[in-house]
Amino acid sequence: MAPVSDDMTHTAAATAVQVNLFCREVETVAAFFRALGFAEVFRFPPEGDVEHLEVDIAGTRVGLTSAEAANRIARLGVVAPTESSTELVLWCTDVDALFEAARRAGGSPVAEPQDSPDARIRYGWIRDPEGHQLKFVAPL
């Protein structure tokens, strides 16, 4: 792979990161994230059946996008998760508390909170109501 030229470095730069999760039912996944205390910051359309919604998690937007709408509007060829192949990692202050809140909000545990073998961090995995995998991590 060729290195990026200095000219390109000065003319184009990423300014923020957003992660999008493709969903069957955006509102179901949005309710899960709202139950964890993450604020909704954008919704389209503003009224009626939502096709795209964004929540703020620690200064990063996480988009919840209707797979059907993404395919209808932009022909992306995406599907909502049928099995886990990626995960959204959320660093937090209390893995156990966030894990339990996620369970109460309808999440399905994958691996209960545990300390890492090197006793550096604590982590646990859960899936949202549509199967998106989340990993909660906190330093010990």
Buried (B, 14 or more C-beta within 10 A) or exposed (E): EEEEEEEEEEEEEEEEEEBBBBBBBBBBBBBBBBBBEBEBEEBBEEEEEBBBBBBBBEEEBBBBBBBBBBBEEEEEEBEBBEEEEEBBEBEBEEBBEBBBBBBEBBBEBBEEBEEEEEEEBBBBBBBBBBBBBBBBBBEE
